[in-house]
Amino acid sequence: MAKAILSIANIVSTSVLPIQTVSTVQTEKANNHLQNYNFENLLKITRNGYDENLRLSKLNKSVEVLVRIKDHVDFSEYEKTQDISPITKQYILQNQNFVNLLEGSLLDLSFYTISKTTPYINFVFKNRENLENNLLLLANKENSISINSYEDTDIKQQAKMIQAESSKLDFQYNYDVSTFEKQFEVVGALEQRKKDALFKKLLKEKLINTEIKKIKFGIYEASGSVSKNNTLFNEQNIHYYREGSRDQYNIIQGNNADNVLSVKNGVDTFVSDIYSVYIYKDDAEWQNIVDRNAVMSQQIAKFDWLISSGVKVINNSWEQNITRNSAEKNNYGYDENAYYYDFIARKYGIINVFHSGTSRNKGDYVITLGKLSHNSVIVGSSNLKGDKISDFSEYRTLDKNMITKPLIVAPGEDYYLESFKSENGTISSGLTGGAHYSAALVSGLITMLLRNNNNLVGRPEAILTILTAGSRKIEGYGPNNPNSLNNQVGAGLVNYELMQKAANNIQNINVSESNRKQEIALPNLEGGQTLSISTAWLFDAGYSENREYRPILPESLGEKPKWDKRWDSMVSTSTYSSYTQHMYNIYDGLHAQKMKEWNKKWSVYKPALDAQKIFDKNHSRYANGRYESEWKSIEYLKEKYGKNWYIPTDIDLKVEKLNESKGEWEIVGNSASYTSNVEFIRIKIKETGKYRAVIRQYGPTRGETSTKGVMTYVID
């Protein structure tokens, strides 16, 4: 009924004026008001029929401004009685209260009218001298939703209401069109890119003074650096890992690092600090690292640099093609690499993004080793339309317990890369593709989301659930894993607009061995709507919040006193005499005294040595002193949890509907995987009614910290 009452005549034949006109025609008061102004409020304003060339000629003409505010009117009684009088009383009170909050701050106001049946207020101003300032004041009110001014003299006074559905945000700005525009459109990022372009323009012209949350971004490549002289990155500060006194810098033909960054940077143009690191320079350096058994320690050293530099999102664009036969032969499953990625996600909130691989059309390959990390985002590749998995996009795994590889997909085909000059000559332009472009695209969406939702920084669990709930279903790829993901495309095609909706609905989960069930009310759902709901939590990977220190050994024992066997031979020979016996007794007494002192020290030293050995066994050998007090070893987890040591805490997700006639909750959706740290449900709502999410933990908490997880949903 609320919609029926709001179905009043629409405003027609309106041209939407770019928000930039607020700046180009600003008055002094409007300019002052823009300082420290919440940028998002600007996006509430639409100026219909505005013409810059006619502004001065219309300065003394009256103008009408229609404001829509948040609607808190209760329609429950009307549904029962069909009596509209309580509704009109509520609207009059609600709308008048909004006007009262303005406290006469609007300049040149002639009169206003308030609607009795909708959340709209109409203001008429005597002239337009202070129009921009008035528009900003109205937009700055928390309860305002949209501000429409009607500035064309040919438009007569408009109807006082606009249909609620037609009052969506709309603005235009001629931003730089990217060669990846189609990919950005497919993943729902165009509107946010337009907002970002407008925001940059206002910042550049110093019309707003707003602090932007800085998201530092890392690129971990196989053997190449981001180029220092690539003109595409003129606005970025590129930082390089230092080896000794030199930057680790290596430019290779084709330069995948630049290609990946150009895609990521195209999505989110606000990231100003890029941190570039690679694994090895050439085959000789790689062999040297392997021969020294330093692969893991080298990697940790470079990640330590990224972490200490404040990087929160790392795009890992290296490839690691391993055949199924090799993986089985060498037991390449969840390993120290994956364990490390999971640990730094849990401890430092690092969001690692990997592509799933490009080996599917090359033979029988599998996703393995580091990419099996539970807390990382694994991205598969789709075609440009986003309706089919790419032929090369890998999804096969050796371990049936791993069912989030990939988590989602993004377009990885038909990227047109512009040419640029590098130290090795000109990198030519042309069409290319690969799952690493999909991962770069998702990395850009993640940094964009973090910048606009600062509360999500350092929360990988939130990113995991937002990406799944904020995805679009790809037809023909239905759920076939226990956690309701599809084994080839995960939750589906990533979509930024849905990601933002999911970010708005984030709620922490709170389950444990002592509190196994959590119920979260969902909004009333209507038949025909689609509910996408997800929960994700982090695998602890040996992380312990309890400070533990490696036991310190007591004072050195020194060498254990030795018995000189020559005394034994001396007393057993014919040269034995009373003097010999006397000397023997003296030596024996001295030796006994030394042994007594040594044994006393040993009684203290041995327990400390045993404790140190146990500590070393229970803590990761790659701690290097930095993590040793809080990073348990794989051996410790194996001893405690057996063969399932790498499996996260078992948490399931259900969606239930209230059967009002029976007064009982009935299950309408279920995700129960046992081995995954992501549970996902996407269902078509059949009946309008009350729904809730039920999160339940089964079995023990697999870690020494409380569960760090979230739940979110999207209604489409």
C-alpha positions in Angstrom: 0.0 0.0 0.0 2.9 2.3 0.7 3.9 2.0 -3.0 0.3 2.7 -4.1 0.1 5.9 -2.1 3.5 7.0 -3.5 2.4 6.5 -7.1 2.0 10.2 -8.0 2.8 11.8 -11.3 6.4 11.6 -12.4 8.6 14.5 -13.4 9.1 14.1 -17.2 11.5 15.5 -19.8 14.2 16.4 -17.4 17.8 16.6 -18.3 20.2 15.7 -15.5 22.9 18.3 -15.0 26.4 17.2 -14.0 27.2 17.7 -10.4 30.2 19.7 -11.5 28.0 22.7 -12.0 27.8 23.1 -8.3 31.5 24.0 -8.5 31.6 26.0 -11.7 28.8 28.3 -10.7 29.5 28.4 -7.0 28.8 31.4 -4.9 31.3 32.4 -2.2 29.0 30.9 0.4 28.7 27.6 -1.6 32.5 27.5 -1.9 32.8 27.9 1.9 30.2 25.3 2.5 32.1 22.8 0.3 35.1 22.8 2.6 35.1 19.7 4.8 31.9 18.7 3.1 30.8 15.0 2.9 31.3 14.3 -0.7 28.6 11.6 -0.9 26.0 14.3 0.0 26.8 16.0 -3.3 25.5 13.0 -5.1 22.0 13.6 -3.7 21.7 16.7 -5.9 20.2 16.7 -9.4 19.8 20.1 -11.3 17.2 19.7 -14.0 17.2 22.1 -16.9 20.3 23.9 -15.8 22.2 25.9 -18.5 25.5 27.6 -17.6 25.1 30.1 -20.4 21.8 31.3 -19.1 22.7 31.4 -15.4 23.1 35.1 -15.1 20.0 35.9 -17.0 17.9 33.7 -14.7 19.5 34.9 -11.5 16.5 36.9 -10.3 13.9 34.3 -11.3 12.2 32.0 -8.8 13.1 28.4 -8.6 11.5 25.2 -7.2 13.4 22.5 -5.3 11.8 19.2 -4.5 13.3 17.3 -1.5 12.7 13.6 -0.7 13.5 12.6 2.9 13.8 9.3 4.7 10.4 7.7 5.3 9.7 6.4 8.8 5.9 6.3 8.5 4.3 3.2 9.9 1.7 1.6 7.5 0.8 -1.4 9.6 -2.5 0.1 10.9 -3.5 1.3 7.4 -3.1 -2.2 6.1 -5.7 -3.4 8.6 -8.2 -0.5 8.6 -7.7 1.3 5.3 -8.0 4.6 7.2 -5.6 7.1 5.8 -5.9 9.8 8.5 -3.2 8.3 10.8 -0.9 8.2 7.8 -1.4 11.8 6.9 -0.8 12.9 10.5 2.5 11.0 10.6 3.6 12.5 7.2 2.7 16.0 8.3 4.7 15.6 11.5 7.7 13.9 9.8 8.0 16.4 7.0 7.5 19.4 9.2 10.2 18.2 11.6 12.6 18.2 8.7 11.8 21.8 7.8 12.1 22.8 11.5 15.6 21.4 11.6 16.7 23.9 9.0 16.0 26.7 11.5 15.7 29.4 8.9 19.1 28.7 7.4 17.8 28.6 3.8 18.3 32.0 2.1 15.7 33.7 -0.2 13.0 31.2 0.7 9.6 32.3 -0.6 7.4 29.4 0.7 7.4 25.7 1.1 4.7 23.0 1.0 4.8 19.6 2.7 3.1 16.4 1.4 0.5 14.7 3.6 0.9 11.3 1.9 4.6 11.0 0.8 8.1 11.9 2.2 8.4 15.0 -0.1 8.8 18.7 0.6 8.7 21.4 -2.0 10.7 24.7 -1.5 10.3 27.7 -3.7 13.0 30.4 -3.6 12.5 34.0 -4.7 15.7 34.1 -6.8 18.8 32.0 -7.5 21.6 34.1 -6.0 22.1 31.6 -3.1 20.7 28.5 -4.8 24.0 26.5 -4.7 24.3 27.2 -1.0 20.7 26.2 -0.3 21.1 22.9 -2.3 24.2 22.0 -0.3 22.4 22.8 3.0 19.5 20.5 2.1 21.8 17.7 0.9 23.9 17.9 4.1 20.9 17.0 6.2 21.1 13.4 7.4 17.5 12.6 6.6 17.5 14.0 3.0 17.7 11.4 0.2 17.4 13.4 -3.0 17.4 17.1 -3.9 15.9 18.1 -7.3 16.0 21.7 -8.6 13.9 22.7 -11.7 15.7 25.5 -13.4 14.4 25.6 -17.0 12.0 28.5 -17.5 10.0 26.4 -19.9 9.2 24.0 -17.1 6.1 25.1 -15.2 5.8 24.4 -11.6 6.1 20.6 -11.4 4.1 18.1 -9.5 5.1 18.1 -5.8 5.9 14.4 -5.7 8.0 12.0 -7.7 7.4 8.3 -7.7 9.7 6.7 -5.2 11.2 4.3 -7.6 12.3 7.0 -10.0 14.3 9.1 -7.6 17.5 7.1 -7.9 20.9 8.8 -7.9 22.0 10.0 -11.3 24.9 12.1 -12.4 27.2 12.5 -15.3 30.9 13.4 -15.7 33.2 13.1 -18.7 35.8 10.9 -17.0 38.7 9.2 -18.8 37.3 6.1 -20.6 39.5 3.1 -20.1 40.5 0.5 -22.6 39.0 -1.9 -20.1 35.6 -0.2 -20.0 33.7 -3.3 -21.0 35.2 -5.3 -18.2 34.4 -2.6 -15.7 30.8 -2.5 -16.9 30.4 -6.3 -16.6 31.5 -6.2 -13.0 29.3 -3.3 -12.0 32.1 -0.8 -11.4 31.2 2.0 -13.9 29.1 4.1 -11.6 31.7 4.1 -8.8 34.4 5.0 -11.3 32.3 8.0 -12.4 31.9 9.1 -8.8 35.6 8.7 -8.3 36.4 10.8 -11.4 34.1 13.6 -10.1 35.6 13.4 -6.7 39.1 13.7 -8.1 38.1 16.7 -10.1 36.7 18.5 -7.0 39.8 17.6 -5.0 42.1 18.9 -7.8 40.2 22.2 -8.0 40.3 22.4 -4.2 36.5 22.7 -4.0 36.4 20.0 -1.3 38.7 19.2 1.5 38.2 15.6 2.4 40.8 13.1 3.6 40.9 10.0 1.5 41.6 6.7 3.2 45.0 5.5 1.8 44.9 1.9 0.8 48.5 0.6 0.1 48.7 -2.1 -2.6 51.3 -4.8 -3.2 52.2 -6.6 -6.3 54.0 -9.9 -5.9 55.4 -11.1 -9.2 57.4 -14.1 -10.3 60.4 -12.2 -11.8 59.5 -8.7 -12.8 59.0 -5.2 -11.2 56.6 -2.5 -12.0 58.3 -0.1 -14.4 59.7 3.2 -13.0 59.0 5.1 -16.2 55.6 3.8 -17.3 53.5 6.9 -18.0 50.4 5.0 -16.9 51.5 5.2 -13.3 52.7 8.9 -13.2 50.4 9.6 -10.3 51.5 6.6 -8.2 54.5 6.3 -5.8 56.2 3.0 -6.7 58.2 1.4 -3.8 60.7 -1.4 -4.4 61.9 -4.1 -2.0 65.5 -3.4 -1.0 68.2 -6.1 -1.0 71.1 -4.6 0.9 71.5 -1.1 -0.3 69.8 -1.6 -3.7 66.2 -1.7 -4.8 65.1 -5.1 -6.1 64.3 -4.0 -9.7 64.0 -6.1 -12.8 62.2 -5.3 -16.1 61.4 -8.1 -18.4 59.9 -8.3 -21.9 56.1 -8.3 -21.8 56.2 -7.1 -18.2 53.3 -8.8 -16.6 53.6 -6.6 -13.4 52.8 -3.5 -15.5 49.9 -5.2 -17.2 48.4 -6.4 -14.0 48.8 -3.0 -12.3 47.3 -1.2 -15.3 44.1 -3.3 -14.9 44.0 -2.8 -11.1 44.8 0.9 -11.4 42.1 1.3 -14.0 39.5 0.1 -11.6 40.6 2.1 -8.5 42.5 5.2 -9.5 42.9 6.4 -5.9 45.6 4.0 -4.8 48.7 6.2 -4.7 51.3 3.8 -3.1 52.3 0.7 -5.0 54.7 -1.8 -3.5 56.5 -4.0 -6.0 58.3 -7.2 -5.2 59.3 -10.4 -7.1 60.4 -13.9 -6.3 63.6 -14.2 -8.4 65.4 -12.3 -11.2 66.3 -15.2 -13.4 66.7 -19.0 -13.5 70.2 -18.8 -11.9 69.0 -16.8 -9.0 66.0 -19.2 -8.5 68.3 -22.2 -8.5 70.6 -20.5 -5.9 67.5 -19.9 -3.7 66.5 -23.5 -4.0 70.0 -24.8 -3.3 70.2 -22.8 -0.1 66.8 -24.1 0.9 65.8 -20.4 1.3 62.5 -20.3 -0.8 60.3 -19.9 2.2 62.6 -17.6 4.2 63.0 -15.3 1.2 59.3 -15.1 0.7 58.6 -14.3 4.3 61.3 -11.6 4.3 59.5 -9.9 1.4 56.1 -10.2 2.9 57.5 -8.8 6.1 58.5 -5.7 4.1 55.1 -5.4 2.6 53.4 -5.8 6.0 55.7 -3.4 7.8 55.0 -0.9 5.0 51.3 -0.9 5.8 50.2 -2.9 2.7 46.8 -4.5 3.2 45.9 -5.9 -0.2 48.5 -8.0 -2.1 47.9 -9.2 -5.7 49.9 -12.4 -6.3 50.2 -12.7 -10.1 52.8 -15.5 -10.4 52.0 -18.9 -12.0 52.7 -22.3 -10.6 51.7 -25.1 -12.9 51.7 -28.5 -11.2 50.3 -31.6 -12.8 48.1 -33.9 -10.9 50.6 -36.7 -11.2 53.4 -34.5 -9.7 51.1 -33.2 -6.9 50.2 -36.8 -5.9 53.8 -38.0 -6.2 55.3 -35.2 -4.1 52.3 -34.7 -1.8 51.7 -31.1 -2.9 48.7 -30.2 -0.8 48.1 -27.6 1.8 51.6 -26.6 2.8 53.8 -24.1 4.7 53.0 -21.5 2.0 49.3 -21.7 2.5 49.8 -21.9 6.2 51.8 -18.7 6.1 49.2 -16.8 4.0 46.5 -17.9 6.4 48.6 -16.8 9.4 49.3 -13.3 8.2 45.6 -12.9 7.2 44.6 -13.8 10.8 47.3 -11.8 12.6 47.7 -8.7 10.3 44.4 -8.7 8.3 46.3 -9.1 5.0 44.1 -9.8 2.0 45.9 -11.9 -0.5 44.4 -12.2 -4.0 45.5 -15.1 -6.3 44.4 -16.1 -9.8 43.3 -19.7 -10.0 45.7 -20.5 -12.9 45.7 -20.7 -16.7 46.5 -24.4 -17.1 43.1 -26.0 -17.6 43.4 -26.3 -21.4 47.1 -27.4 -21.2 46.7 -30.8 -19.5 45.8 -32.4 -16.2 46.9 -29.7 -13.8 45.7 -28.8 -10.3 45.5 -25.9 -7.9 47.8 -26.6 -5.0 50.3 -25.4 -2.4 49.9 -21.7 -1.5 46.7 -21.2 -3.4 45.0 -23.6 -1.1 45.1 -20.9 1.6 41.7 -20.7 3.3 41.9 -17.0 4.1 43.0 -15.9 0.6 40.8 -14.8 -2.4 41.2 -17.2 -5.4 39.8 -15.7 -8.6 38.9 -17.6 -11.7 38.5 -16.2 -15.2 35.3 -15.7 -17.3 34.8 -14.5 -20.8 34.2 -10.8 -21.5 30.4 -11.1 -21.1 30.8 -12.9 -17.7 28.5 -15.7 -18.6 31.0 -18.5 -19.2 34.2 -19.8 -17.6 37.3 -19.2 -19.7 38.8 -22.3 -21.3 42.1 -21.7 -19.6 40.7 -20.9 -16.1 41.8 -23.6 -13.6 39.5 -25.0 -10.9 40.7 -28.6 -10.4 42.3 -29.5 -7.0 43.8 -32.6 -5.7 42.3 -32.2 -2.2 38.5 -32.7 -2.1 38.4 -30.7 1.1 39.3 -27.5 -0.8 36.0 -26.1 -2.2 36.5 -22.4 -2.6 39.0 -22.5 -5.5 37.9 -20.3 -7.1 35.8 -18.2 -4.8 34.4 -16.0 -7.6 35.3 -15.2 -11.2 35.8 -12.0 -13.2 36.4 -11.3 -16.9 39.9 -12.4 -17.9 39.7 -12.1 -21.6 39.9 -9.4 -24.3 42.0 -6.8 -22.4 43.4 -4.2 -24.7 46.8 -3.1 -23.3 48.3 0.2 -24.4 51.9 0.3 -25.5 54.5 1.9 -23.3 58.3 2.4 -23.3 60.5 0.5 -20.8 64.1 -0.1 -20.2 63.9 -3.0 -22.6 62.3 -1.1 -25.4 58.6 -0.6 -26.2 56.0 -3.0 -24.9 53.5 -3.2 -27.8 49.8 -2.9 -27.4 47.2 -5.5 -28.2 44.5 -7.9 -26.9 45.5 -10.3 -24.2 43.9 -12.4 -21.5 44.6 -14.6 -18.5 43.3 -15.4 -15.0 45.9 -12.9 -13.6 43.9 -10.1 -15.2 40.8 -11.4 -13.4 42.6 -11.3 -10.1 43.9 -7.8 -10.8 40.4 -6.6 -11.6 39.1 -8.1 -8.3 42.0 -6.6 -6.4 41.0 -3.2 -7.7 37.4 -3.7 -6.7 38.6 -4.7 -3.2 40.7 -1.5 -2.7 37.8 0.5 -4.0 35.5 -1.1 -1.5 38.0 -0.6 1.4 38.4 3.1 0.5 34.7 3.6 0.6 34.2 1.4 3.7 37.0 2.1 6.1 35.6 -0.3 8.6 36.5 -3.2 6.4 40.2 -2.5 6.2 42.2 -5.4 7.8 39.2 -7.8 7.7 39.8 -10.6 5.2 36.8 -12.5 6.6 34.6 -9.6 5.5 36.0 -9.5 2.0 35.4 -13.3 1.6 31.8 -13.0 2.5 31.2 -9.8 0.6 32.6 -11.3 -2.6 30.4 -14.3 -2.3 27.1 -12.6 -1.3 27.9 -9.7 -3.7 28.2 -11.8 -6.8 25.9 -12.5 -9.7 24.8 -16.0 -10.6 26.1 -17.4 -13.8 23.4 -19.5 -15.5 24.4 -23.1 -16.0 26.8 -23.2 -13.1 24.6 -24.2 -10.1 25.8 -25.1 -6.6 27.5 -28.5 -6.6 29.8 -28.2 -3.5 28.6 -28.7 0.1 29.0 -25.0 0.7 26.7 -24.2 -2.2 29.5 -22.8 -4.4 30.1 -24.1 -7.9 33.4 -25.9 -8.3 34.2 -24.0 -11.6 33.0 -20.4 -10.9 32.5 -20.3 -7.1 29.7 -18.0 -6.1 29.6 -16.5 -9.6 30.5 -13.2 -11.3 31.9 -10.5 -9.1 29.8 -7.3 -9.0 30.9 -4.1 -7.3 27.4 -2.7 -6.8 26.3 -5.8 -5.0 29.5 -5.9 -3.0 28.6 -2.4 -1.7 25.2 -3.7 -0.8 26.7 -6.6 1.0 29.1 -4.3 2.8 26.2 -2.3 4.2 24.7 -5.5 5.8 27.8 -6.9 7.5 27.3 -8.4 10.9 29.8 -10.2 13.1 29.2 -13.8 14.0 29.5 -15.0 17.5 29.6 -18.7 17.9 31.9 -21.0 20.0 31.9 -24.3 21.9 29.9 -22.6 24.7 27.6 -20.6 22.4 27.0 -22.8 19.4 24.0 -21.1 17.8 23.4 -17.6 16.6 20.2 -16.3 15.1 20.2 -13.1 13.0 16.9 -11.6 11.8 16.7 -10.7 8.1 14.4 -8.0 6.6 11.0 -9.2 5.6 11.3 -10.8 2.2 8.8 -10.8 -0.7 8.1 -13.6 -3.0 10.1 -13.4 -6.2 13.1 -11.7 -4.6 16.5 -13.4 -4.6 18.5 -13.7 -1.3 22.2 -14.2 -1.5 23.7 -14.8 1.9 27.1 -15.8 3.1 29.2 -16.3 6.2 33.0 -16.5 6.3 35.5 -16.9 9.1 39.3 -17.1 9.3 41.4 -20.2 9.8 43.7 -19.4 12.7 46.7 -21.2 11.1 48.4 -21.6 14.5 47.9 -18.0 15.5 47.8 -17.6 19.3 46.8 -14.4 21.1 48.6 -15.7 24.2 52.1 -14.4 24.5 54.6 -17.3 24.6 58.3 -16.9 24.8 61.0 -19.3 24.0 62.5 -20.6 27.3 65.9 -19.2 28.1 68.5 -21.7 29.1 70.3 -21.3 32.4 74.1 -20.6 32.7 76.0 -23.0 30.5 76.8 -26.3 32.1 80.2 -26.5 30.6 81.6 -29.9 29.7 80.5 -32.8 31.8 83.4 -33.9 34.1 85.2 -36.9 32.7 86.9 -39.7 34.6 90.6 -40.2 33.7 90.8 -43.9 33.0 94.5 -43.9 33.7 93.8 -44.0 37.4 92.0 -47.3 36.9 94.9 -48.9 35.2 97.3 -47.4 37.8 95.7 -49.1 40.8 95.4 -52.4 39.0 99.1 -52.8 38.1 102.0 -54.1 40.1 103.2 -50.6 40.8 100.2 -50.1 43.1 101.2 -48.7 46.5 99.6 -47.0 49.5 100.7 -43.7 48.0 99.0 -44.5 44.7 95.8 -45.4 46.6 96.0 -42.1 48.5 96.3 -40.1 45.3 93.6 -42.1 43.7 91.2 -41.3 46.6 92.0 -37.6 46.4 91.2 -37.6 42.6 88.1 -39.7 43.1 86.9 -37.2 45.7 87.5 -34.2 43.5 85.8 -35.9 40.6 82.8 -36.7 42.8 82.5 -33.1 43.9 82.6 -31.9 40.3 80.0 -34.4 39.3 77.8 -33.3 42.2 78.0 -29.7 41.1 77.4 -30.6 37.4 74.4 -32.8 38.2 72.9 -29.9 40.3 73.2 -27.6 37.3 71.9 -30.3 35.0 68.8 -30.8 37.2 67.9 -27.1 36.4 69.2 -27.1 32.8 67.5 -30.2 31.5 63.9 -29.2 32.2 64.7 -25.8 30.5 66.2 -27.6 27.5 63.3 -30.0 27.2 60.9 -27.0 27.4 62.8 -25.2 24.7 62.7 -28.3 22.5 58.9 -28.6 23.0 58.6 -24.8 22.2 60.6 -25.2 19.0 58.5 -28.2 18.0 55.2 -26.4 18.6 56.1 -23.1 16.9 56.8 -22.5 13.2 60.4 -23.0 12.1 59.9 -20.0 9.8 59.1 -17.6 12.6 62.6 -16.1 12.5 62.1 -14.7 16.0 59.4 -12.3 14.8 56.3 -14.6 15.2 57.7 -17.2 17.6 55.6 -16.1 20.5 52.3 -16.4 18.6 52.7 -18.9 15.7 52.2 -22.5 16.4 53.8 -25.1 14.1 52.1 -27.5 11.7 53.5 -30.3 13.8 51.6 -28.9 16.8 48.3 -28.8 14.9 48.8 -32.3 13.5 49.4 -33.7 17.1 46.3 -31.9 18.3 43.8 -32.4 15.4 45.2 -35.3 13.5 44.9 -35.6 9.7 42.4 -32.7 9.6 44.8 -30.3 11.1 44.3 -27.8 8.3 40.5 -27.8 8.3 38.9 -24.7 9.8 36.3 -24.7 12.6 33.1 -26.3 11.3 30.3 -23.7 11.1 27.1 -24.1 9.1 24.6 -21.6 7.7 20.8 -22.0 7.4 18.0 -19.7 6.2 14.7 -20.2 8.0 11.2 -18.9 7.3 8.6 -18.4 10.0 5.5 -20.5 9.5 3.1 -18.1 11.2 0.2 -20.6 11.3 2.3 -23.1 13.2 4.5 -20.7 15.0 7.6 -22.6 13.8 10.7 -21.8 11.9 11.3 -23.9 8.8 14.5 -24.4 6.8 14.4 -23.0 3.3 18.2 -22.9 2.6 21.2 -24.8 4.0 24.9 -24.7 3.5 27.0 -27.3 5.5 30.4 -28.2 4.2 32.5 -29.2 7.2 35.8 -28.4 5.4 35.3 -24.8 4.2 35.5 -21.5 6.0 32.9 -20.0 3.6 29.2 -21.0 3.6 26.9 -19.6 0.9 23.2 -19.7 0.1 21.4 -18.2 -2.9 17.7 -18.8 -3.0 14.6 -17.5 -4.8 12.1 -16.4 -2.2 8.8 -18.2 -2.8 6.6 -16.7 -0.1 6.5 -13.3 1.5 7.3 -13.4 5.2 9.7 -13.3 8.1 13.1 -14.9 7.6 16.3 -15.3 9.6 19.8 -16.7 9.3 21.0 -19.4 11.7 24.7 -19.9 12.2 25.8 -22.9 14.2 29.2 -24.3 15.2 29.8 -28.1 15.3 32.7 -29.7 17.0 35.6 -28.0 18.6 37.0 -24.6 17.8 40.1 -25.4 15.7 42.4 -22.8 17.1 43.4 -20.9 20.3 41.5 -17.7 19.5 37.8 -16.8 19.3 36.2 -17.2 15.9 36.8 -14.1 13.7 33.9 -14.1 11.1 31.1 -12.2 9.6 27.7 -12.7 7.9 26.1 -10.6 5.2 23.4 -10.7 2.6 22.1 -9.1 -0.6 18.4 -8.9 -1.6 18.0 -8.5 -5.3 
